[in-house]
Amino acid sequence: MQVAMRLSVDNAVAMRNPFFTPEHLVSSILVTQPVIEALKEMGVEVSLLRSPLRNYIRDLEAVPDDLPYTLEPSQQFQQLIMGAVEIMHSSAAPELEITHVLRSAMELEDSLVANVLNDFAREHSDFMSTLIWKIEAFTSKYPVKGRDMSDNGDLTVIEDGNKKHVEVTPPSNQPLDDEEEFMEDPFEAPFQQSAPSDFVTCINDHLKDHNPLIGRDAELERTIHVLCRKDKNNPLHVGEPGVGKTALIYGLAQRIEDGNVPDTLKGFKIYQIDMAAMLAGTQYRGDFEKRVKQTMDYLSGLDNAIVYIDEIHSIVGAGATGDSAMDASNMLKPYLEGGKLRFIGSTTYEEFNRQLSRNKGVVRRFQQIDILEPSVDETIEIINGLKKGYETYHKVTYAPAAIEYAVRASAKHIMGRFLPDKAIDLIDEAGAYRHIHPTTKNRQTVDKALIDDVLLKVMKINATAMKEDNNAQLKTLEKRIKSVIYGQDQAVREVVEAVQLSKAGLIDDGKPLASLLFVGPTGVGKTEVARVLAKELGVELVRFDMSEYTEKHTVAKLIGSPAGYVGYEDGGLLTDAIRKTPNCVLLLDEIEKAHEDIYNILLQVMDYASLADNKGRHADFRNVVLIMTSNAGAQYAGMNVGFDSRGSRGGDMLKQVKKTFKPEFINRLSNIVVFNDMDETMAGMILDKRLRELQEKLTPKKVTLKVDSEARALLLKEGFTAEYGARELDRVLHRELKTKLMREILFGKLKRGGTAHVTLHDGKITLK
């Protein structure tokens, strides 16, 4: 009990609470050893009881530091102690125990601590009995001398006539008894004063923990030149994430340690400020400002200090409250101008334009240095320099060709990230995979094949068809598609050739793999070819029905609504889909039904393989096969009369397509694929395919389907129309065959399986 009192009073004084409350004392009691053991035996976490009390205490007002201060017990605290003393006397206990205090706390009126303890006691009725047993076990293990209220030192009960009151005095700094009762400080670190050195890290002392800087000589020299200036000697590194801004700082620190800098900078040390840690735990007005000033004064007192602020845009607005302009950026201005401290900041272009550029007073004190993304060749040099460190860490060996391949493949296929970061991640992950999954060989090697496998996982591809070296899959692609698409050999050949051209590297890198327009009557297989192509390539089919985008305002859904309009935060459907699955077959079905503004959006997709959404984020289409289908001119097809009436319906539609779409749209297509009209031979092959698919569905039900030639001929006769294509076959099969099978399977003779003979009787399809 004495320890609980001392610690609770100590924390109340540290927080400068004007009154000492029951919540202070009970919160300390809850982390005594007997209470913790009792709660543990009941399977209850101590935080369940402590959290509401701690939150209450933290919300109490604090006496300002510049005012005289004496801790006073609250009225409820006096009621708590008086009640505990009465319970102690009535039970003839030799001293005040924590059980007496807890029982008294449960009897308080309009008290948070009473509500918390009573709610807990109702759910755990054995709590007090378990606690008493734990206290007896604890005191038998650690026997102590009897104490009464007068020798607690921090708590005194004073009698004044018939009245009693309690006085609380700050704890004397006497050592606690040997029988320490606490597992932890109930208020922990948030109430401890932090030293300025807690918010800074000396980069010079942590050089071994970071990759060495390779290249970047021009940027490093420019940084040194700015640091050597007399005035405004503060470099600001601006570049995309992952291009090496932080590595440049470590490279500068290494050069300083090596003495390879001008005399002006020799002996300097670079200190990084942790702005997040400086903000953490600042509850009251002035706490953050005090930390900033103390930290800056601490750094100013050091000899030859360079201050590095990563994500320097975060200082704008940090610590400001309401309309106050006193944020971290304004507090740093005197130190930026003083010249004693040199500052280096780093940020991205996006954050610089969004936040930092508005603060002209801060920007003019820095000298901007652009850190551009390195080229592929420069990245290969960087990775080769880092290779030894990763080989040692993963205990593997990187094949000479694997490094170059990793860099070039990551540059080509990983979108939205920058070199050298994405290439480093690729070889790091490949090394980790080989270390975890070693081969049977003595030498564990990371080769191009492993890089390819890891890259495919990053690209979210679940098949081998998109691999650079897997030409066997592409060689048989046409044959595999023709095995399920009938009568459209020319169309399939043109689609496959477009994909093979892109894989051979004979198209521009800045374009999609293919941009194809499928033209033909309805039901001849345009959408089916796109579906089969995606399946054979092992990529996802992303389909948009363009009939949903007939109105002008609906076009915004593809790239996102403008700022200020409903749906701005939702982003674009098309751009989001491509960012999630950058390797896919994108099918825009019935493109002619969409509003003409759609064509303007697709121009940049077909020309530059890129599309920006309403927030300026780019979706990359370089690994997309873009397929658009069109029925434009279907109503005019086959209506030619006179001497030139022999053209196919697809050919007639092609003429109409050239009138429907703008020349600049047609000019950007890889190819316009014309689909043949449906004929009887093609319809028969499709009918056989549908019957095979139907048999696959019947097999799990143990049903065998047999269709005789006469029944097949009738199905073909009724299902084949040049006007509606293969979809009429589906309707006939549903009406004449599937409904009859359904009745027999559910209610008839095929409940437990069997053979269904499809025959012709009196000119109608019958089932036997």
C-alpha positions, 0 to 999 in steps of 0.5 A, a space after each residue: 500500500 505504501 508503494 502504491 501511495 508513493 507512486 500515485 502521488 509522484 505521478 500526480 505531482 509530475 503531471 501538476 494535477 491540482 487535486 489528488 483523486 481516487 483515480 490516481 490511487 486506484 490506478 496505481 493499486 491495479 498494477 501491484 503484484 497481487 492484483 496482477 496475479 489475481 486478474 491473470 488467474 481470471 484470464 483478464 488483462 489489467 488494461 481492461 480496468 486501467 484504461 478508463 482511469 488513465 484516460 480520465 487522469 490524462 484529461 485533468 487540468 495541469 497547473 502551469 509551470 510558472 505558478 506555485 503548486 501544492 498538491 491537495 486531496 480531492 473531496 472524493 479522495 478524502 471520502 475514499 480514505 475515511 471509508 477504507 479506514 472504517 473498513 480496516 477497523 471493522 475487520 480488525 486488520 492490523 494495517 490498511 490494505 489495498 482491498 480496503 481501499 478498493 472496497 471503499 472505492 466501490 461505495 463512492 457516489 458519482 465516481 468513475 472509479 466506482 463505476 469501473 470497479 462495480 461493473 467489473 465485480 458484477 461480471 467477476 464476482 470472485 475477484 475480491 476473494 481471489 485478490 485476498 488469497 493472492 495478498 495472503 500468499 504475497 505477504 507470506 512470501 515477503 513478510 513486512 512489519 506492521 504499519 499504520 496510517 501515520 507511518 506511510 509518510 505521504 498520507 496523514 489522517 488528522 483529527 480536528 475535534 470530531 472531524 477528520 481530514 486527509 493531507 497528502 504530501 509529496 513523496 520523500 525520495 527515500 528508497 522503497 522497501 525491498 518487497 517491491 510490489 509493482 510490475 510497471 509504472 502505471 503511467 509509463 513514458 508519456 509523463 517523463 521529460 524527454 531530452 533534446 537528444 532523444 529527437 536527433 540521430 547522428 548519421 555519421 555513427 550509423 554508416 554501417 547500417 546503410 547501403 553505400 552511395 554509388 554514383 550521384 557524383 554531380 548531385 553530391 558535389 552540388 550539395 557540398 558547394 551549397 554547404 560551403 556557402 556563407 549565406 543560405 547554405 542549406 541544400 534541399 533535395 527534391 526527387 521522386 520516392 526511391 531515387 536515392 535522396 536518403 542514400 545521398 545524405 549517407 554518402 555525404 556523411 561517409 565523405 566527411 568521415 573519410 576527409 574527402 571534403 573541403 576544409 570548411 566541412 571537415 569534422 562536421 557531423 550530420 544529425 537527423 531530426 525525428 519530427 514525428 517523435 517530437 510531435 508525439 506526446 505533446 498534449 498542451 499548448 507550448 509543449 511542441 514549441 518548447 521541444 523544437 526550441 530546446 532541440 535547436 538550441 541543443 544542436 546549436 551548442 554542438 560544434 560543426 553540426 549539419 541538421 538533416 530533416 527528411 520529409 521536410 514538408 512535414 514542418 509546414 503546419 506542424 504544431 500549429 493550432 487553429 489560425 496560429 501561424 506559429 508552426 515548426 517552419 516559422 520556428 526554424 527560420 531564425 536558425 536557417 538565417 543564423 548561419 551557425 547551423 546548416 540544414 539539409 532537407 529532402 522531399 518529393 515533387 508532389 509534397 513540395 508543390 502541395 505544401 512547401 512551395 507555399 511557404 516562400 519564407 522557408 523555400 528562399 532560404 534553401 537551394 533546390 537540388 533536383 535528384 532525378 531518377 537514374 538511367 537503366 545503365 546507371 542503375 546497373 552500376 549501382 546494383 553491381 556495387 551493392 551486390 556483394 552486400 546482398 550476397 553476403 546477407 542472403 548467402 547466395 550468388 547473383 548470376 552476372 546476367 541476373 543483375 542487368 535483367 532485373 534492372 531492365 525488367 523492373 524498369 519495363 514492368 513495375 509501374 508507379 515506382 522508380 529506379 534504383 529502389 524497385 530494382 533493389 527490391 527485386 534482387 533483394 526479394 529474389 535473394 531472400 527466396 533462394 535463401 529460404 528455398 535452396 536448391 540441391 546444388 552447393 552453390 545457391 545462385 540467383 539467375 534470370 529464371 528466379 528473377 522472372 518468377 519474383 517479377 511475375 508475383 510483383 506483376 500479379 501474373 499467375 501464368 508463364 505466358 508473359 515471360 520474356 523467354 517463354 516463346 513456346 507458349 506464344 508459338 502455339 497460341 494461335 493453334 490453342 485459340 483456334 481449337 475453341 474459336 471456329 470459323 474466324 481463322 483470319 481474325 485469330 491470326 491477326 490477334 496472335 500476330 499483334 501479340 507476338 510482335 509486341 513480345 518480339 520487341 518490334 513495337 514502340 515501348 511507349 504503346 500498349 501490347 496491341 490496340 485492336 478493333 473487332 468488327 463484325 455482326 453480333 454472335 460471331 465470337 468477338 467477345 469470346 476471342 478476347 476471353 480466350 486470349 486472356 485465358 491462354 495468356 494467363 492474364 485477367 480479362 478486364 471488361 467494360 460494357 460501353 453501353 453504360 457510358 452513353 451520356 457525356 457525364 458518365 465518361 468521368 466515371 472512367 477517370 474520376 469526377 473533377 474536383 468539387 463534384 460527387 465521386 471525386 474521392 472514388 477515383 476512376 474505374 478504368 485507371 484503378 482497374 489498370 493500376 490493380 492489374 497492369 497486365 491484362 486484356 482490356 475489353 471495351 465491349 460495343 465501343 460505338 455505343 459510348 459517348 464520343 468523348 470516350 474516343 478522345 480519352 483512348 487516343 492517349 492510351 493507344 498513343 502513349 500507353 498512359 492515362 491520368 485520373 482526376 488526381 493526376 495519378 497515371 495508370 500504365 497501359 504498356 502491358 495491356 492488350 486493348 480490344 474494342 468490339 463494334 457492331 457499327 453499321 450492322 443495320 446496313 450490312 447486307 443491304 447492298 444492291 446492284 452489281 456490287 452486292 457480294 460483299 460480306 456483312 463484316 466488310 460492309 460494317 468495316 466501311 461503316 466503322 470508318 465513317 463512325 470513328 474519327 480518322 485519328 482514332 482509327 489511325 492509332 489502332 494496331 489493326 482492325 480485325 473483321 469477323 466473318 459472317 456465321 455460316 452453317 459449318 461454323 454453326 455446327 462446330 459451335 453447336 458441338 462445342 456447346 454440347 460438350 460444355 453441357 456434358 461437362 456440367 452433367 458429368 458430376 450428376 452422373 448423367 451421360 448425354 447422347 444426341 442422335 444425328 436427326 436431333 442435332 440437325 434440328 437443333 442446328 436448323 433452328 439455332 442457325 441464323 446469319 442475323 443473330 449468330 451463335 447466340 440463337 444456338 444458346 437460346 434453342 439449346 436452353 428451350 429445347 434441351 436444357 429445360 427437359 434435362 432440368 425436369 428429369 434431373 430434379 423430378 424424373 428418372 435422372 435423379 440418380 444419374 443415367 443416360 439421356 438419349 436426345 432423339 427426334 419424334 414427330 418433328 420435336 426434340 424428345 428425351 429418353 
